[in-house]
Amino acid sequence: GAGVSQSPRYKVAKRGQDVALRCDPISGHVSLFWYQQALGQGPEFLTYFQNEAQLDKSGLPSDRFFAERPEGSVSTLKIQRTQQEDSAVYLCASSDNGGSYEQYFGPGTRLTVT
Amino acid sequence: AQRVTQPEKLLSVFKGAPVELKCNYSYSGSPELFWYVQYSRQRLQLLLRHISRESIKGFTADLNKGETSFHLKKPFAQEEDSAMYYCALRSYGQNFVFGPGTRLSVLP
């Protein structure tokens, strides 16, 4: 079956541009997570959705970062006025909330801000 | 604050040798610990979780609350075990904290 997909896989943005990153979770998965992974680091939690409700956004680094999941399926992470420090791999993961807490990760979007 | 540390950035062992990837955590509550693995050109995937007390691909990990550790062990390393390994802690709700990762290289 299809796993978690993310698009685009690579994105180059000029400093100050807005970007939108898309995540298609596994069908039927209730939970959806966004992480930011800087070079040489582990994934850092950004935000979490249960269906369409954003239950935790404590990891979003600034108000330039915004995430939504309006119909409880596809999610979009938007970054406004990108800065060089936003350069990272953005990972999306989904989980079926069966109590196992196993997260299925997408391939990531590599964002480079020049 | 919740924190996961993995002191080794890189660990090299010879095939057939025992391997131990270290993980320490700080968390005031009752922790749930996981090991995730990322093989070359593949996605991050769950390897094992402490509540299952299972052995996956020959790997085991025991939660030691006294030492706040969750080290990953395998008695005989194989070349196909070469990968990045991340220790992770589920804190409140669904907030997961990952360590910086250890790259395991198993030499022939």
Contacts between the chains, C-beta under 8 A, distances in Angstrom:
chain1	res1	chain2	res2	distance
A	3	B	43	7.4
A	4	B	43	8.0
A	31	B	94	6.2
A	33	B	94	7.1
A	33	B	96	7.3
A	35	B	98	7.7
A	40	B	9	8.0
A	40	B	100	7.4
A	41	B	100	5.5
A	41	B	101	7.6
A	42	B	4	7.7
A	42	B	86	5.1
A	42	B	88	7.8
A	42	B	98	3.6
A	42	B	99	5.3
A	42	B	100	4.9
A	42	B	101	5.1
A	43	B	44	7.2
A	43	B	86	7.4
A	43	B	98	4.8
A	44	B	98	7.2
A	45	B	95	5.7
A	45	B	96	5.6
A	45	B	97	6.9
A	45	B	98	7.9
A	48	B	93	7.2
A	48	B	94	4.8
A	48	B	95	7.1
A	50	B	94	7.7
A	55	B	93	6.7
A	55	B	94	7.2
A	56	B	93	5.7
A	56	B	94	6.6
A	56	B	95	5.9
A	58	B	95	7.0
A	59	B	95	7.7
A	91	B	44	7.0
A	93	B	44	7.9
A	95	B	94	7.9
A	100	B	49	7.6
A	101	B	32	6.9
A	101	B	34	7.4
A	101	B	49	7.1
A	101	B	90	5.9
A	101	B	94	7.6
A	102	B	46	4.8
A	102	B	49	7.6
A	103	B	46	7.0
A	103	B	96	7.4
A	104	B	45	7.8
A	105	B	43	4.8
A	105	B	44	4.3
A	105	B	45	6.9
A	106	B	43	6.8
A	107	B	43	5.8
A	108	B	43	7.9
